[in-house]
């Protein structure tokens, strides 16, 4: 039997009490992170505050306009429209004065100062307009009551928003869950600066460092949980909000190599500035209260883009659910009549940020031959498929119950298709074949997607097939827009009406993954590096 000093040393290290203690601690931290709710988006809080003020101002415009029009025998619609336009201007000016920055939401004085400044501009504009162009007498009589009512409404929303923000901040709901890579002085300074804040800007749950033999067991009372490899295998890695790299910027090659390994995860990657980087902290911005951090690998659907897509899903999803309800009821009856068993079938899938959920489909397989984990993919002329199931699968009608998942917020109308948790290629799980697979989880899975309208549907027969589908998914994620979704929906109609059949998936002219390694190749490369060291 060949003798390997490296293998023996690694085996002894894996069996050491310290290694086992770290392994147990990683599991405990993972369990805690998994049940902790995701941090609330500060951008969304700011957007909601702006919408609340807009609603308050519009209600003031409607109330004053309707009452004033009735009292002065003027056009009620005209008065309401005029006051509403002034109200929209007011909210826009408040935004310019910083009323909807997150730091202002919990500070009513700052919001009131922005309101006063905006009202002053409105008053000045009304005076100038009245002097040069004249003002409708009925409208002029309503400006004062409207300003008083709108001001009262904004003060009320400011009080409610301020209370809600402070309550949520005290509970840590705006504090992202963070792990630090690098047990360095930079990490220690970052931890101290975060702890110095009244409300923690983020919750650090642990530290990872490849130099375990040279770093302490803990840093600033936070445990060193393992190496970067341990982080990549961390059970709750998708539940983390941020991974912060805390290394000297002079270690360029080391940071670049680390980012190359971390780019496969679905979590945001940020860089903590060192003493040199702090000089440029204002230039890179400071998204959160507390220490400035530089985002190097972000989630493509954060902020406004995510909100737009959520609205799209809820609006279109509601319309489609109502419109297609009779069709789905008819299909459910046909499935029940065709073969014994329930009309719906559910299967465990991996969704956004690695969260598992049950996807709903019309049952197309015989119940006595069902495969709940999709270990064996359905093939052409598969004897497990029922008669009605063949028709449903050909025209993708079996996917319609996934509107339930869309309305529950587990899926999107358009996005990467959610592969089953048990899907295998050969003897390997699909998610273990390509290292970039996890990047699909940066967006909610969809009922249809860019890959599907380009031939990527049906069973996956090879790594090359999976690679092509993944390339289309990543092209969609990296280039998402509302118009991209409209294009995919239009193409989906054509695919459904034409029947999906057996068509080869289109190959991108400019591959998103030009040299995408497999997990096996990557593991082999890492092994070679360890032996070379």
DOGU-521900 format. One record per residue (C-alpha): x, y negated, z. Coordinates in nm, 3 decimals, padded with zeros to 5 digits. Each point is the difference from the previous one (the first is absolute). Layout:
N
[rec [X Y Z]] ...
END
This chain:
533
[rec [00.000 00.000 00.000]] [rec [00.150 -00.338 -00.097]] [rec [00.094 -00.220 00.293]] [rec [-00.088 -00.370 00.000]] [rec [00.134 -00.229 00.270]] [rec [-00.243 -00.275 -00.104]] [rec [-00.301 00.231 00.015]] [rec [00.103 00.135 00.339]] [rec [00.055 -00.351 00.136]] [rec [-00.336 -00.117 -00.132]] [rec [-00.173 00.305 00.147]] [rec [00.155 -00.064 00.342]] [rec [-00.103 -00.367 -00.022]] [rec [-00.357 00.099 -00.080]] [rec [-00.006 00.222 00.308]] [rec [00.152 -00.259 00.236]] [rec [-00.218 -00.123 00.289]] [rec [00.033 -00.360 -00.123]] [rec [-00.119 00.095 -00.350]] [rec [-00.297 00.192 00.141]] [rec [-00.083 -00.289 00.234]] [rec [00.003 -00.243 -00.293]] [rec [-00.219 00.236 -00.200]] [rec [-00.257 00.015 00.279]] [rec [00.016 -00.377 00.043]] [rec [-00.055 -00.055 -00.373]] [rec [-00.312 00.213 00.016]] [rec [-00.129 -00.190 00.303]] [rec [00.059 -00.334 -00.175]] [rec [-00.163 00.135 -00.318]] [rec [-00.307 00.108 00.195]] [rec [-00.028 -00.346 00.153]] [rec [00.048 -00.179 -00.332]] [rec [-00.252 00.223 -00.178]] [rec [-00.285 -00.100 00.231]] [rec [00.093 -00.368 00.008]] [rec [-00.216 -00.204 -00.239]] [rec [00.172 -00.172 -00.290]] [rec [00.096 -00.360 00.066]] [rec [-00.257 -00.248 -00.120]] [rec [00.102 -00.214 -00.295]] [rec [00.074 -00.360 00.093]] [rec [-00.071 -00.105 -00.356]] [rec [-00.345 00.156 00.024]] [rec [-00.064 -00.179 00.330]] [rec [00.088 -00.332 -00.164]] [rec [-00.224 00.075 -00.299]] [rec [-00.291 00.093 00.228]] [rec [00.045 -00.321 00.199]] [rec [-00.016 -00.201 -00.321]] [rec [-00.313 00.188 -00.107]] [rec [-00.161 -00.063 00.343]] [rec [00.061 -00.374 -00.031]] [rec [-00.134 00.003 -00.356]] [rec [-00.317 00.175 00.119]] [rec [-00.043 -00.252 00.284]] [rec [00.047 -00.295 -00.236]] [rec [-00.237 00.147 -00.261]] [rec [-00.268 00.058 00.264]] [rec [00.040 -00.361 00.109]] [rec [-00.035 -00.111 -00.363]] [rec [-00.316 00.205 -00.049]] [rec [-00.161 -00.112 00.325]] [rec [00.080 -00.371 -00.039]] [rec [-00.071 -00.001 -00.374]] [rec [-00.337 00.170 00.038]] [rec [-00.108 -00.220 00.292]] [rec [00.130 -00.322 -00.156]] [rec [-00.157 00.074 -00.338]] [rec [-00.336 00.063 00.163]] [rec [00.014 -00.314 00.215]] [rec [00.112 -00.232 -00.280]] [rec [-00.206 00.152 -00.282]] [rec [00.319 00.089 -00.188]] [rec [00.098 00.313 -00.189]] [rec [00.084 00.261 00.262]] [rec [00.209 00.207 -00.243]] [rec [00.197 -00.305 -00.109]] [rec [00.074 -00.098 00.360]] [rec [00.105 00.353 00.097]] [rec [00.228 00.035 -00.304]] [rec [00.160 -00.339 00.065]] [rec [00.067 00.072 00.367]] [rec [00.125 00.350 -00.080]] [rec [00.261 -00.141 -00.238]] [rec [00.115 -00.236 00.273]] [rec [00.010 00.299 00.238]] [rec [00.219 00.201 -00.236]] [rec [00.233 -00.300 -00.022]] [rec [00.009 -00.016 00.380]] [rec [00.106 00.364 00.036]] [rec [00.265 -00.044 -00.272]] [rec [00.143 -00.304 00.179]] [rec [00.006 00.189 00.330]] [rec [00.202 00.269 -00.170]] [rec [00.248 -00.261 -00.121]] [rec [00.027 -00.131 00.355]] [rec [00.093 00.351 00.125]] [rec [-00.326 00.097 00.170]] [rec [00.020 00.354 -00.137]] [rec [00.354 00.090 00.093]] [rec [00.002 00.282 00.251]] [rec [00.172 -00.209 00.267]] [rec [-00.286 -00.252 -00.022]] [rec [-00.279 00.255 00.041]] [rec [00.070 00.046 00.369]] [rec [00.061 -00.373 00.056]] [rec [-00.332 -00.190 -00.018]] [rec [00.180 -00.335 00.036]] [rec [00.190 00.059 -00.324]] [rec [-00.320 00.100 -00.176]] [rec [-00.182 -00.309 00.127]] [rec [00.290 -00.219 -00.114]] [rec [-00.027 00.151 -00.347]] [rec [-00.378 -00.057 00.007]] [rec [00.045 -00.364 00.101]] [rec [00.253 -00.057 -00.278]] [rec [-00.227 00.163 -00.257]] [rec [-00.301 -00.204 00.115]] [rec [00.206 -00.319 -00.024]] [rec [00.085 00.081 -00.361]] [rec [-00.367 00.075 -00.073]] [rec [-00.103 -00.334 00.152]] [rec [00.267 -00.189 -00.194]] [rec [-00.103 00.174 -00.321]] [rec [-00.366 -00.088 00.060]] [rec [00.085 -00.367 00.059]] [rec [00.213 -00.024 -00.314]] [rec [-00.262 00.181 -00.209]] [rec [-00.278 -00.219 00.138]] [rec [00.195 -00.318 -00.073]] [rec [00.084 00.080 -00.362]] [rec [-00.276 00.235 -00.116]] [rec [-00.279 -00.047 00.248]] [rec [-00.170 00.268 00.207]] [rec [-00.355 00.129 -00.009]] [rec [-00.175 -00.169 00.298]] [rec [-00.160 00.329 00.109]] [rec [00.339 00.174 -00.005]] [rec [00.165 -00.287 00.184]] [rec [-00.251 00.037 00.284]] [rec [00.084 00.370 00.030]] [rec [00.380 -00.026 00.018]] [rec [00.003 -00.093 00.369]] [rec [-00.238 00.274 00.122]] [rec [00.176 00.254 -00.223]] [rec [00.344 -00.093 00.138]] [rec [-00.127 00.034 00.358]] [rec [-00.168 00.336 -00.071]] [rec [00.296 00.139 -00.195]] [rec [00.241 -00.114 00.273]] [rec [-00.210 00.173 00.266]] [rec [-00.008 00.317 -00.211]] [rec [00.377 00.004 -00.053]] [rec [00.062 -00.068 00.370]] [rec [-00.224 00.295 00.082]] [rec [00.177 00.234 -00.241]] [rec [00.338 -00.125 00.127]] [rec [-00.096 00.091 00.357]] [rec [-00.123 00.346 -00.099]] [rec [00.299 00.069 -00.226]] [rec [00.245 -00.123 00.263]] [rec [-00.151 00.226 00.264]] [rec [-00.001 00.300 -00.235]] [rec [00.360 -00.056 -00.110]] [rec [00.132 -00.038 00.353]] [rec [-00.191 00.309 00.116]] [rec [00.135 00.210 -00.287]] [rec [00.354 -00.132 00.046]] [rec [-00.011 00.084 00.371]] [rec [-00.095 00.355 -00.095]] [rec [00.288 00.020 -00.246]] [rec [-00.226 00.042 -00.302]] [rec [00.209 -00.238 -00.213]] [rec [00.328 00.165 00.102]] [rec [00.127 00.239 -00.268]] [rec [00.142 00.333 00.113]] [rec [00.372 -00.005 -00.077]] [rec [00.306 00.223 00.008]] [rec [00.350 -00.139 -00.037]] [rec [00.273 00.163 -00.205]] [rec [00.339 -00.083 00.150]] [rec [00.088 -00.002 00.370]] [rec [00.198 -00.323 -00.037]] [rec [00.041 -00.336 00.168]] [rec [-00.240 -00.136 -00.262]] [rec [-00.263 00.248 00.117]] [rec [00.060 -00.093 00.363]] [rec [-00.038 -00.371 -00.078]] [rec [-00.317 00.071 -00.199]] [rec [-00.152 00.190 00.292]] [rec [00.087 -00.277 00.247]] [rec [-00.145 -00.272 -00.224]] [rec [-00.323 00.198 -00.045]] [rec [-00.035 00.054 00.374]] [rec [00.050 -00.372 00.064]] [rec [-00.324 -00.084 -00.184]] [rec [-00.325 -00.050 00.193]] [rec [-00.168 00.249 -00.232]] [rec [00.227 00.270 -00.142]] [rec [00.035 -00.059 -00.377]] [rec [00.042 00.376 -00.048]] [rec [00.019 00.318 00.207]] [rec [00.330 00.184 -00.037]] [rec [-00.045 00.369 00.079]] [rec [00.350 00.131 -00.064]] [rec [00.335 -00.025 -00.174]] [rec [00.169 00.222 -00.257]] [rec [00.372 00.005 -00.082]] [rec [00.218 00.241 -00.200]] [rec [00.293 -00.050 00.242]] [rec [-00.152 00.192 00.291]] [rec [00.341 00.096 00.136]] [rec [00.098 -00.368 00.030]] [rec [-00.320 -00.167 00.121]] [rec [-00.161 00.005 00.344]] [rec [-00.300 00.218 00.084]] [rec [-00.209 -00.315 00.028]] [rec [00.031 -00.366 -00.094]] [rec [-00.175 -00.274 00.197]] [rec [-00.208 00.272 00.171]] [rec [-00.118 00.138 -00.336]] [rec [00.093 00.359 -00.091]] [rec [00.227 00.089 -00.290]] [rec [-00.220 00.267 -00.157]] [rec [00.233 00.147 -00.262]] [rec [00.154 -00.052 -00.342]] [rec [-00.144 -00.138 -00.322]] [rec [-00.078 00.357 -00.106]] [rec [-00.202 00.035 00.320]] [rec [-00.183 -00.321 -00.090]] [rec [-00.087 00.129 -00.348]] [rec [-00.144 00.313 00.166]] [rec [-00.167 -00.200 00.279]] [rec [-00.359 00.135 00.023]] [rec [-00.151 -00.348 00.034]] [rec [00.215 -00.184 -00.254]] [rec [-00.305 -00.097 -00.208]] [rec [-00.170 -00.139 00.311]] [rec [00.284 -00.247 00.056]] [rec [-00.059 -00.356 -00.116]] [rec [00.365 -00.097 -00.043]] [rec [00.346 00.150 -00.012]] [rec [00.255 -00.268 00.091]] [rec [00.362 00.049 -00.108]] [rec [00.230 -00.166 00.255]] [rec [00.349 00.014 -00.148]] [rec [00.265 -00.263 -00.079]] [rec [-00.056 -00.146 -00.344]] [rec [00.369 00.053 -00.069]] [rec [-00.067 00.377 -00.007]] [rec [-00.150 -00.038 -00.346]] [rec [00.066 00.353 -00.126]] [rec [-00.136 00.160 00.315]] [rec [-00.318 -00.211 -00.009]] [rec [-00.049 00.068 -00.372]] [rec [00.036 00.375 00.054]] [rec [-00.244 -00.010 00.290]] [rec [-00.259 -00.198 -00.197]] [rec [00.033 00.246 -00.287]] [rec [-00.095 00.280 00.238]] [rec [-00.280 -00.195 00.167]] [rec [-00.164 -00.122 -00.322]] [rec [-00.191 00.327 -00.026]] [rec [-00.211 -00.071 00.309]] [rec [-00.329 -00.191 -00.005]] [rec [00.099 -00.231 00.288]] [rec [00.119 -00.359 -00.039]] [rec [00.378 -00.037 00.030]] [rec [00.143 -00.319 00.150]] [rec [00.353 -00.118 00.064]] [rec [00.100 -00.169 00.325]] [rec [00.243 -00.288 -00.066]] [rec [00.341 00.006 00.163]] [rec [00.178 -00.315 00.119]] [rec [00.069 -00.099 -00.362]] [rec [-00.354 00.083 -00.112]] [rec [-00.150 -00.213 00.278]] [rec [00.131 -00.310 -00.182]] [rec [-00.242 00.083 -00.282]] [rec [-00.294 00.110 00.215]] [rec [-00.205 -00.305 -00.098]] [rec [00.063 00.075 -00.367]] [rec [-00.128 00.356 00.015]] [rec [-00.295 -00.093 00.219]] [rec [-00.141 00.133 00.323]] [rec [-00.319 00.197 -00.056]] [rec [-00.056 00.063 00.370]] [rec [00.056 -00.193 00.321]] [rec [00.340 00.081 00.145]] [rec [00.314 00.113 -00.181]] [rec [00.030 -00.069 -00.372]] [rec [00.005 00.313 -00.216]] [rec [00.067 00.045 -00.370]] [rec [-00.233 00.233 -00.189]] [rec [00.193 00.215 -00.247]] [rec [-00.249 00.275 -00.081]] [rec [-00.364 -00.094 00.050]] [rec [-00.341 00.150 -00.052]] [rec [-00.139 -00.120 -00.332]] [rec [-00.357 -00.029 00.130]] [rec [00.050 -00.220 00.305]] [rec [-00.176 -00.331 00.056]] [rec [-00.239 -00.145 -00.254]] [rec [00.045 00.276 -00.257]] [rec [-00.123 00.258 00.249]] [rec [-00.300 -00.217 00.095]] [rec [-00.096 -00.047 -00.367]] [rec [00.018 00.374 -00.060]] [rec [-00.209 00.072 00.311]] [rec [-00.269 -00.240 -00.122]] [rec [00.013 00.159 -00.345]] [rec [-00.046 00.347 00.148]] [rec [-00.289 -00.099 00.224]] [rec [-00.190 -00.195 -00.267]] [rec [00.050 00.239 -00.291]] [rec [-00.028 00.303 00.229]] [rec [-00.338 -00.114 00.128]] [rec [-00.130 -00.067 -00.351]] [rec [00.123 00.336 -00.131]] [rec [-00.136 00.192 00.299]] [rec [-00.347 -00.146 -00.043]] [rec [00.002 00.037 -00.381]] [rec [00.131 00.358 00.001]] [rec [-00.202 00.128 00.299]] [rec [-00.267 00.168 -00.221]] [rec [00.271 00.166 -00.211]] [rec [00.179 00.131 00.309]] [rec [-00.323 00.137 00.148]] [rec [-00.071 00.183 -00.326]] [rec [00.352 00.145 -00.012]] [rec [-00.026 00.112 00.363]] [rec [-00.323 00.187 -00.081]] [rec [00.162 00.169 -00.304]] [rec [00.302 00.110 00.206]] [rec [-00.226 00.157 00.262]] [rec [-00.209 00.178 -00.265]] [rec [00.302 00.126 -00.194]] [rec [00.176 00.188 00.281]] [rec [-00.034 00.062 00.374]] [rec [00.159 -00.255 00.228]] [rec [-00.006 -00.372 00.080]] [rec [-00.014 -00.269 -00.267]] [rec [00.296 -00.193 00.143]] [rec [00.351 00.120 00.060]] [rec [00.258 -00.179 00.212]] [rec [00.374 00.035 -00.009]] [rec [00.277 -00.149 00.212]] [rec [00.205 -00.263 -00.182]] [rec [00.274 -00.247 00.092]] [rec [-00.104 -00.363 -00.034]] [rec [00.128 -00.349 00.068]] [rec [00.303 -00.016 00.231]] [rec [00.002 00.378 00.029]] [rec [-00.336 00.030 00.178]] [rec [-00.184 00.324 -00.073]] [rec [-00.370 -00.011 -00.090]] [rec [-00.268 00.225 -00.148]] [rec [-00.073 -00.070 -00.366]] [rec [-00.348 00.090 -00.126]] [rec [-00.077 00.170 -00.332]] [rec [-00.281 00.196 -00.152]] [rec [00.076 00.369 00.048]] [rec [00.123 00.153 -00.326]] [rec [00.143 00.328 00.135]] [rec [-00.173 00.307 00.133]] [rec [-00.024 -00.019 00.379]] [rec [00.150 00.347 00.047]] [rec [00.309 -00.108 -00.198]] [rec [00.037 -00.359 00.126]] [rec [00.344 -00.142 00.081]] [rec [-00.033 -00.271 00.263]] [rec [00.369 -00.101 -00.012]] [rec [00.045 00.034 -00.379]] [rec [00.293 00.236 00.038]] [rec [-00.099 00.144 -00.339]] [rec [-00.088 -00.263 -00.260]] [rec [-00.299 00.045 -00.228]] [rec [00.103 00.101 -00.352]] [rec [-00.180 00.024 -00.333]] [rec [-00.243 00.296 -00.009]] [rec [00.045 00.043 00.377]] [rec [-00.247 00.274 00.110]] [rec [-00.068 -00.190 00.323]] [rec [-00.176 -00.285 -00.184]] [rec [-00.379 00.016 -00.016]] [rec [-00.205 -00.062 -00.316]] [rec [-00.114 -00.347 00.103]] [rec [00.347 -00.056 00.144]] [rec [00.159 00.023 -00.346]] [rec [-00.224 -00.277 -00.128]] [rec [00.059 -00.217 00.306]] [rec [00.377 00.042 -00.021]] [rec [00.009 -00.066 -00.376]] [rec [-00.169 -00.338 00.041]] [rec [00.150 -00.077 00.345]] [rec [-00.349 -00.014 00.153]] [rec [00.117 00.209 00.295]] [rec [00.187 -00.311 00.121]] [rec [-00.313 -00.216 00.047]] [rec [-00.048 00.079 00.373]] [rec [00.332 -00.176 00.060]] [rec [-00.205 -00.319 -00.005]] [rec [-00.070 00.102 00.360]] [rec [00.373 -00.019 00.070]] [rec [00.019 -00.338 -00.172]] [rec [-00.281 -00.143 00.212]] [rec [00.163 00.141 00.314]] [rec [00.324 -00.178 -00.087]] [rec [00.202 00.320 -00.045]] [rec [00.036 -00.035 -00.377]] [rec [-00.005 -00.266 -00.269]] [rec [-00.179 00.013 -00.333]] [rec [00.336 -00.022 -00.178]] [rec [00.331 00.125 00.133]] [rec [00.232 00.301 00.008]] [rec [-00.196 00.324 00.019]] [rec [00.021 00.162 00.344]] [rec [00.169 00.338 -00.033]] [rec [-00.112 00.279 00.230]] [rec [00.216 00.058 00.307]] [rec [00.062 00.363 -00.094]] [rec [00.081 -00.048 -00.370]] [rec [00.318 00.184 -00.096]] [rec [00.225 00.021 -00.305]] [rec [00.163 00.339 00.004]] [rec [00.076 00.049 00.368]] [rec [00.039 -00.368 00.084]] [rec [-00.260 -00.251 00.118]] [rec [-00.058 -00.275 -00.255]] [rec [00.101 -00.276 00.241]] [rec [00.336 00.173 00.052]] [rec [00.085 00.021 -00.370]] [rec [00.071 -00.368 -00.071]] [rec [00.149 -00.238 00.253]] [rec [-00.204 -00.295 -00.135]] [rec [-00.329 00.182 00.065]] [rec [-00.060 -00.193 00.323]] [rec [-00.017 -00.333 -00.185]] [rec [-00.343 00.103 -00.131]] [rec [-00.124 -00.045 00.355]] [rec [00.063 -00.377 -00.014]] [rec [-00.349 -00.032 -00.148]] [rec [-00.332 00.168 00.068]] [rec [-00.061 00.302 -00.225]] [rec [-00.255 -00.053 -00.274]] [rec [-00.286 00.179 -00.172]] [rec [00.176 -00.077 -00.328]] [rec [00.335 -00.148 -00.085]] [rec [00.257 -00.101 -00.261]] [rec [00.136 00.353 -00.008]] [rec [-00.343 00.156 -00.056]] [rec [-00.096 -00.221 -00.295]] [rec [00.335 00.086 -00.158]] [rec [-00.056 00.376 00.009]] [rec [00.110 00.071 00.357]] [rec [-00.292 00.213 00.116]] [rec [-00.052 00.367 00.059]] [rec [00.253 00.237 00.153]] [rec [00.366 -00.097 00.046]] [rec [00.213 00.274 -00.150]] [rec [00.356 -00.126 00.038]] [rec [00.229 -00.252 00.164]] [rec [00.016 -00.190 -00.331]] [rec [-00.380 -00.032 00.000]] [rec [00.003 -00.127 00.358]] [rec [00.278 -00.245 -00.090]] [rec [-00.199 -00.148 -00.290]] [rec [-00.308 -00.045 00.218]] [rec [00.206 -00.159 00.273]] [rec [00.155 -00.243 -00.250]] [rec [-00.346 -00.117 -00.107]] [rec [-00.109 -00.033 00.364]] [rec [00.303 -00.213 00.085]] [rec [-00.045 -00.214 -00.310]] [rec [-00.356 -00.072 00.119]] [rec [00.109 -00.071 00.359]] [rec [00.281 -00.233 -00.110]] [rec [-00.214 -00.191 -00.253]] [rec [-00.344 -00.001 00.160]] [rec [-00.245 -00.272 -00.099]] [rec [-00.375 -00.034 -00.019]] [rec [00.018 00.012 -00.379]] [rec [00.207 00.319 00.017]] [rec [-00.288 00.158 00.196]] [rec [-00.252 -00.122 -00.260]] [rec [00.209 00.161 -00.275]] [rec [00.019 00.332 00.188]] [rec [-00.375 00.001 00.068]] [rec [-00.069 -00.059 -00.371]] [rec [00.238 00.281 -00.098]] [rec [-00.156 00.228 00.262]] [rec [-00.340 -00.032 -00.167]] [rec [00.155 00.122 -00.325]] [rec [00.176 00.289 00.172]] [rec [-00.319 00.113 00.176]] [rec [-00.216 -00.021 -00.313]] [rec [00.259 00.181 -00.208]] [rec [00.062 00.276 00.254]] [rec [00.343 00.029 00.151]] [rec [00.101 00.320 -00.179]] [rec [00.367 00.097 -00.012]] [rec [00.192 -00.307 -00.121]] [rec [00.371 -00.061 00.067]] [rec [00.073 -00.290 00.231]] [rec [00.139 -00.308 -00.175]] [rec [00.369 -00.063 00.069]] [rec [00.092 -00.358 00.091]] [rec [00.227 -00.177 -00.248]] [rec [00.194 -00.145 00.294]] [rec [00.000 00.261 00.278]] [rec [-00.052 -00.138 00.349]] [rec [00.218 00.280 00.139]] [rec [00.291 00.033 -00.245]] [rec [00.214 00.220 00.222]] [rec [-00.239 00.128 00.261]] [rec [00.166 00.274 00.211]] [rec [-00.179 00.295 00.150]] [rec [00.012 00.075 00.369]] [rec [00.217 00.303 -00.068]] [rec [00.254 -00.199 -00.201]] [rec [00.002 -00.271 00.260]] [rec [00.052 00.248 00.282]] [rec [00.286 00.156 -00.197]] [rec [00.158 -00.339 -00.054]] [rec [-00.022 -00.081 00.370]] [rec [00.156 00.337 00.083]] [rec [00.289 -00.072 -00.237]] [rec [00.054 -00.338 00.164]] [rec [00.010 00.157 00.347]] [rec [00.257 00.259 -00.113]] [rec [00.207 -00.267 -00.173]] [rec [00.002 -00.204 00.320]] 
END
